[in-house]
Amino acid sequence: MALEPSRDSSGTLVDVIDRILDKGLVINADITVSVAGVELLGIKIRAALASFETAAK
């Protein structure tokens, strides 16, 4: 099942949240703090947001 972009000017915040919970959303982030080429701090973040039904699939 492919997602296709669409624009709907009548979309509300509730519609957006409903779509995210229906399809699911995963955010990956890598944050690195370096000084003079030396890595001082590295953080990897992975967050997932989905409804229980979507997560069970």
C-alpha positions in Angstrom: 0.0 0.0 0.0 1.7 3.2 -1.2 1.1 6.6 0.4 0.3 9.4 -2.1 0.6 13.0 -1.2 -2.5 15.1 -1.4 -3.6 18.6 -0.4 -6.8 19.2 1.4 -7.4 22.8 2.5 -10.3 21.8 4.8 -8.0 19.5 6.9 -8.0 20.2 10.7 -5.7 19.2 13.5 -8.0 16.4 14.4 -7.8 15.0 10.9 -4.0 15.2 11.0 -3.8 13.4 14.3 -6.3 10.8 13.2 -4.2 10.1 10.0 -1.0 9.9 12.1 -2.5 7.4 14.5 -4.0 5.4 11.6 -0.8 5.2 9.6 1.8 5.6 12.3 4.8 7.9 12.5 8.5 7.1 13.3 11.1 9.8 14.0 14.8 9.0 14.0 17.3 11.6 15.1 21.1 11.5 15.6 22.6 14.5 17.6 26.3 14.9 17.9 28.2 17.6 19.8 31.8 17.9 18.6 34.7 20.3 19.4 37.7 20.4 17.1 36.7 17.2 15.5 36.4 15.3 18.8 32.9 13.9 19.5 31.9 14.9 23.0 28.3 13.8 23.1 26.2 11.5 20.9 22.5 10.9 21.2 20.3 8.7 19.1 16.6 9.1 19.4 13.8 7.0 17.9 10.2 7.8 18.6 7.1 6.0 17.3 3.6 7.2 17.5 0.7 5.0 16.4 -2.7 3.8 17.7 -2.7 0.4 19.5 -4.4 -1.2 16.4 -1.7 0.1 14.0 1.1 -0.8 16.4 -0.3 -4.4 16.7 0.0 -4.8 12.9 
